[in-house]
Amino acid sequence: MRIFLYSLVLFFGYCASTYAAFSQLVSKEVKFKESAPEFYQDTIASLSFPIEFTNQAEFNHLADSQGFSSQELEQQLQWLARVYLEPGIGVDDAMDKAQQVMTQLEIIADTSYDKAYLLMLEGRKIGREKQDYQQAITHYQQALGHLKASEDLATQLLLHSIHYQLGDLYRITLQKNAALTHLNQYRELAYQFRDDYLIAKAEATLGRLYGSEDQFAKALQHYTEAIRLAEGLDKPFLNAILSLRLARVYRDLKSWDEALTYAHKAADGFTKIGKDNYLSSAMTVIAMVYGEQERWNQAIDYYLNAQQIDVKRGNLTGQALNLHNLGEAYFNNKEPERALNNLIKANGLFLQKKSKHYLIYNDLLIAQVASQLNDWSMVNAYAAKAFVLAREKKLPEQMFEALQYKTRALKELGDIDKALAALEELISLSQYFEQENQKPSDYSPSVLAEQQLKLQLSQLQASNKVQEKQAHQFRLAASIIFIVSLLLALVGVNQWRGKAKLKQQLTNLKQKVNQEPISQLPGYHGFIARMSQGEDIAQLALLSLDEGHKLDQTLGAEIYLETKARLMDTLSRALEGEAYLIRPGLILLCLKKLTPQQILLEQIRSLLDEQSQTRGAHFKIGCIRVPLLGNPDIKVAPDTYFNVLQMLVAGAMSLGTQKDCYVSITPLNFAPAAILSNPLYLHLEKGISRGLVKVECNENKALIHWPKWQEANDAEST
C-alpha cells in the first residue's frame, strides 16, 4: 500500500511539474507574440554578456557560471535569436546579432530539435533579410523533416511556430492550398495547447487567409471566434490586430463605414502600445478605403502618413509598398507624372530587397502609367520585365496583362512583327497554363485573355491595312488642310479685331464674380481668389454682427450700402488686411499679421463704435491662423478655411447675444489632416472632443454648443 501511495505521489508530482513547464513555455510564446520588445528586454536581462564558446565543454562551463543548466541556457539563446529576428524591437544591427547567436547555437546543436530550431531561424532570417521566400520555405520544410511525431511539449510548440510561418509564406507567395494545410495544422496545435490567446491568433490567421481568397463568409466566421476569445484577454496588441484584419475584410466587402471604424480603432490601439510598423498598416487600410471610394486626396494623405512612419523605422519594404500605393493613387487622381515618379522609386526599393512578387505588379502599373503618358519605350521595357517575372512565378493573368501593354507599345513603336510574335507566344503559354492549372470553374481568366489577345492580333492586322490606305490619302489631306488653313487665317483676322473688346468684357465679368451681388463690394468669391493666390495671409477672422442681417432693412438700401462700404474700408485700413462682405452682417477679414484674439476683439469693438449705425451692437468673431495645420506640406482649400470660420462663429453665437465673443481653434501638431475632411462639422467636432484641436474663447468654452452635421441630426430624429 505504501508503495502504491508513494508511486501515486510521484505520478502527481511529475504531472504537476510537467504542467508547470508547459505553462511556462506557452506563457513565453504568448508574451513573445504580444510584445516582442518587452520579451527582448526580459531575455537579455536574464543573461550575462558576452556569451562566447567554441565547444560543448566551454558552453557547459558558461551555463554553470550563469546559474543555468546547459539545456536552459540553450533555450534562452534560442529565444534570443528568435526575438532578434522580429521587427520593431528597437535594436541596431539586430540581424547581425541574430546571426552571431545562431553561429554559437550551431556548435551545440546535437539533437533533431536543435537542428530544426536552427533551420527555422535561418528560414526566418532569409525571409526577412532577403525576401527570398522560396529558399525560406525550403528551410522550414527541412526543419519539419527533423521533427517526427512526438508528445514532447517543446517540440509541439516548435511545430506550432513552423506551421504558422510556413503557412504565412505560402500565403504571401499565393500558394493557397499549401498555406491552408499548414495553417490548419497551426490551428489544431493551438487548440491542443488550450490557450485562448494562441487559439485566437490561429483563428485570426485563417480569417486572414480566407479574406485574401475573397471567401469573406469564412473569414468573418474565423474573426468572430477570434474576437470572442480575445474579449476575455487583456491583450491590446491582439485586439488591435483583430481590428485591423476586420477592417480589411470590410474594405473588401465595400462596407466603408465599418472598415473605417475598425481601421481607426486599430490605429488608436497601435498608437497606444507604440507599434509603429502596424500603425503604418492601419494608415494604409484607411487610405485604401478612401481610394475605393475614389476620394484620392484623402487616400494620398494617409499613404503619406504611412510613408513617414516607415521612413522613420527604416522599413524599406514598407516604403516601397507605400510608394507603389501612392503611385496608384496619383494615377487615379489624374497626376500621372507624380504617379510615375513614385512608382520608379518603389521599383528601386523592390529591386534592392529582391521582392520579385511585388515587382511584377509595380512594373505592370508603371507600364500602365507610361502608356497614358505615351512613353511607349518605357511601356515596352517594363511590360517585358513584368512578363519575365510573371512567367517565373507562373502567374498567367499577370503575363497576359504584361503582354497587352507590350503589344500595344510595340504597335505604337511601329514594330508590328515583334508584336505579332509576342502575341503568338502568349497564346501558346495560355494553353500550357490552362492544362497545368485545370481549375474546376466555368470561368477561366486565361480563356478570356486569349480571346482578348486574338482580338488585338486582328486589330493589328487591320491597323496595317488602314495605314496603307492612309498613305494614299495623305496628299489629298494635305491639300485640304492648306485650303482650310487659308479660311482659318481669314477667320483669325476677324477674331483678332474683336479680341480687345472681349478681353475687356472678360475683365469686367471676373471683377463682378468676385463681388457681393447687391452691394458690389468684395465678396465670397473674392476671398476664395485671394486665398488661392496670396501667401502673405497670417490670420482669418469672420465677423458676425448679432443683428447685422437686418441692417439693409432697417437702414434702407442707400444708407446700408454707404455704411457697409465705410465700415469695410475702416476695417481694412485699421487692421492691415482686406475685408470681404459675405452677406448682410457677416464680414470676412484677411489679415497680414497675427493679432491676439482679445486685442483683435477690442480693436473691432472700437471701430464699430466709431459709426453711429453700429455703435453698441454686439458681435461674434471666429479666428484661425494661416496655415491652419502645423505641417506646411498639407494644403487646406480656401472653402475649407471658410467652413471652419463658420463653425467657430456658430459656436460663438451659442454663448448668447448680450456680449462680444471670440472663438478660435489651433490644431495640435499631431492632429491628422482628416479633421478637415468632409463632412467638416462632424470630423472637426470629433477632433475637438478627442483633444486633437485646442479651443480658445474669451468666455467659458465649456458652454459652447457646436453645430452638428445635418445627417447626424437626421439620424437622431429618426
Protein Blocks (a to p, Z undefined) as FASTA:
>chain_A
ZZmmmmmmmmmmmmmmmmmmmmmmmmmmmmmmmmmmlmmmmmmmmpccddddfbfklmmm
mmmmnopafklmmmmmmmmmmmmmpghklpahklmmmmmmmmmmmmmmcbfklmmmmmmm
mmmmmmmmnopaklmmmmmmmmmmmmccdfbfklmmmmmmmmmmmmmmmmmnopaklmmm
mmmmmmmmmmmnopaklmmmmmmmmmmmmmmnopaklmmmmmmmmmmmmmmpccfklmmm
mmmmmmmmmmmnopaklmmmmmmmmmmmmmmnopaklmmmmmmmmmmmmmmnopaklmmm
mmmmmmmmmmmnopaklmmmmmmmmmmmmmmnopaklmmmmmmmmmmmmmmnopaklmmm
mmmmmmmmmmmnopaklmmmmmmmmmmmmmmnopaklmmmmmmmmmmmmmmnopamlmmm
mmmmmmmmmmmmmmmnopabfbdfklmmmmmmmmmmmmmmmmmmmmmmmmmmmmmmmmmm
mmmmmmmmmmmmmmmmmmmmmmmmmmmmmmmmmpcfklopacfklmmmmmmmpckbfbdc
ddddfklmmmmmmnojklmmmmmmmmmmmmmmmnopadddfbghiacdddfbdcdfklmm
mmmmmmmmmpmklgoiacddddddddfbfblklccdfklmmmmmmmmmmmmmmnojkbcc
dddddddfklcfklmpccfklmmmmmmmnopaccddfbdfklpccdddfklmmmmmZZ
